[in-house]
Amino acid sequence: MNYGAHKLYLYDDIVELVVTANSLYVDNRPMNNRKLQAHKGLTNTITFNIRNRDRKLQNVYADDLVAYFVNPASKARLLTKRLDTTADVGIAKLYLTSGDLENIDPGLYRIYVTRTTDGNKNMPVYANQNNDISFEIEVTGQAVFDPAATQSVTTLLQTSNTANGAVANAYTTSAFLGNIERNYKDAQHSVAIYPSTYTGNVKIQGSCVLNTPSNDDAAPAWFDIVGNISLSAESNIIHRTFIVNTNWLRVVSYPDNANSSITQVLVRN
């Protein structure tokens, strides 16, 4: 049954802030009447228009702008994050990733922004015409669903071959997402490896580089998390659980013979 078209909208969250060179009361600074929202489980972008008391956009490209997320009840500072300045005069953006909000419960919070200038002075940035520096933001759980999806790979890429003069045959999975943009406090991962009459050694490796590292089994961007799991004619699932803050994970296989294979690798984090 067709119930007709449903509309979706794309729009920016924009906040007007005011900078001032002194502590003079500014009576014509813009106000923010709309309550901001940030959604757990998603990346949220808040755009700030930064003006002076005459409402002219100010060049803050060289300034260090920092946002502080505060629980209004306990006064606890929950999150500190730098704003990204842009090439556009007076425009800065705050990116709240899913990891930034992971340990913040849905509810009402306060945000305030400070500005550090070339003179290393930590200055307030005002939110309204009453000399307030903080504004309200609501964190919602509309996009939060548990459990998180399992990552899966069924094909490993051969990266070293004894037929080409290599010391050993080596196979690697593609790079799994670790804690990229999340950095959860527990940083716990579980890896399940499905061998088939496998004899050889298996490693679990991680990488902290920003972009996807090379697949090469000897690539320097990778380091051992769990090294040399030695198996002999093994067909039972091998699993390891560990705690590490890393952007990428992979499994590296060094089989002793052509009959040894890994049919699947699953990652939960």
WOGI-V371972 format. One record per residue. N is the residue number from 0. NEAR is the number of other C-alpha atoms within 10 Angstrom. Layout:
n->N near->NEAR
n->N near->NEAR
//
This chain:
n->0 near->3
n->1 near->4
n->2 near->5
n->3 near->6
n->4 near->6
n->5 near->5
n->6 near->5
n->7 near->5
n->8 near->4
n->9 near->4
n->10 near->5
n->11 near->9
n->12 near->15
n->13 near->17
n->14 near->21
n->15 near->19
n->16 near->24
n->17 near->27
n->18 near->23
n->19 near->16
n->20 near->8
n->21 near->7
n->22 near->10
n->23 near->9
n->24 near->12
n->25 near->18
n->26 near->12
n->27 near->12
n->28 near->21
n->29 near->20
n->30 near->15
n->31 near->15
n->32 near->9
n->33 near->11
n->34 near->12
n->35 near->17
n->36 near->17
n->37 near->22
n->38 near->19
n->39 near->25
n->40 near->19
n->41 near->18
n->42 near->15
n->43 near->19
n->44 near->15
n->45 near->17
n->46 near->19
n->47 near->19
n->48 near->19
n->49 near->23
n->50 near->24
n->51 near->19
n->52 near->19
n->53 near->12
n->54 near->16
n->55 near->13
n->56 near->19
n->57 near->17
n->58 near->17
n->59 near->22
n->60 near->16
n->61 near->10
n->62 near->16
n->63 near->17
n->64 near->24
n->65 near->17
n->66 near->17
n->67 near->16
n->68 near->21
n->69 near->21
n->70 near->16
n->71 near->13
n->72 near->8
n->73 near->7
n->74 near->11
n->75 near->10
n->76 near->13
n->77 near->14
n->78 near->16
n->79 near->15
n->80 near->15
n->81 near->16
n->82 near->23
n->83 near->15
n->84 near->21
n->85 near->13
n->86 near->10
n->87 near->13
n->88 near->16
n->89 near->19
n->90 near->22
n->91 near->23
n->92 near->19
n->93 near->18
n->94 near->15
n->95 near->20
n->96 near->19
n->97 near->20
n->98 near->19
n->99 near->22
n->100 near->24
n->101 near->17
n->102 near->13
n->103 near->16
n->104 near->12
n->105 near->16
n->106 near->12
n->107 near->17
n->108 near->22
n->109 near->17
n->110 near->19
n->111 near->19
n->112 near->22
n->113 near->21
n->114 near->18
n->115 near->16
n->116 near->14
n->117 near->9
n->118 near->7
n->119 near->10
n->120 near->10
n->121 near->14
n->122 near->17
n->123 near->20
n->124 near->21
n->125 near->27
n->126 near->24
n->127 near->21
n->128 near->17
n->129 near->12
n->130 near->17
n->131 near->12
n->132 near->18
n->133 near->20
n->134 near->18
n->135 near->17
n->136 near->18
n->137 near->15
n->138 near->17
n->139 near->18
n->140 near->16
n->141 near->12
n->142 near->9
n->143 near->14
n->144 near->10
n->145 near->5
n->146 near->8
n->147 near->9
n->148 near->10
n->149 near->11
n->150 near->13
n->151 near->16
n->152 near->18
n->153 near->12
n->154 near->15
n->155 near->19
n->156 near->15
n->157 near->17
n->158 near->15
n->159 near->19
n->160 near->13
n->161 near->10
n->162 near->9
n->163 near->9
n->164 near->9
n->165 near->11
n->166 near->10
n->167 near->14
n->168 near->20
n->169 near->23
n->170 near->24
n->171 near->22
n->172 near->22
n->173 near->21
n->174 near->19
n->175 near->20
n->176 near->18
n->177 near->24
n->178 near->20
n->179 near->18
n->180 near->16
n->181 near->18
n->182 near->17
n->183 near->18
n->184 near->12
n->185 near->11
n->186 near->15
n->187 near->15
n->188 near->17
n->189 near->14
n->190 near->21
n->191 near->17
n->192 near->21
n->193 near->19
n->194 near->20
n->195 near->17
n->196 near->15
n->197 near->25
n->198 near->21
n->199 near->18
n->200 near->17
n->201 near->24
n->202 near->18
n->203 near->22
n->204 near->20
n->205 near->24
n->206 near->22
n->207 near->18
n->208 near->13
n->209 near->11
n->210 near->10
n->211 near->15
n->212 near->19
n->213 near->13
n->214 near->19
n->215 near->17
n->216 near->22
n->217 near->13
n->218 near->10
n->219 near->10
n->220 near->15
n->221 near->21
n->222 near->16
n->223 near->15
n->224 near->16
n->225 near->15
n->226 near->13
n->227 near->15
n->228 near->13
n->229 near->14
n->230 near->17
n->231 near->13
n->232 near->13
n->233 near->17
n->234 near->17
n->235 near->12
n->236 near->13
n->237 near->15
n->238 near->13
n->239 near->13
n->240 near->14
n->241 near->13
n->242 near->13
n->243 near->17
n->244 near->19
n->245 near->20
n->246 near->22
n->247 near->22
n->248 near->25
n->249 near->25
n->250 near->25
n->251 near->26
n->252 near->25
n->253 near->23
n->254 near->22
n->255 near->17
n->256 near->11
n->257 near->9
n->258 near->11
n->259 near->20
n->260 near->23
n->261 near->21
n->262 near->13
n->263 near->17
n->264 near->22
n->265 near->17
n->266 near->22
n->267 near->18
n->268 near->20
//
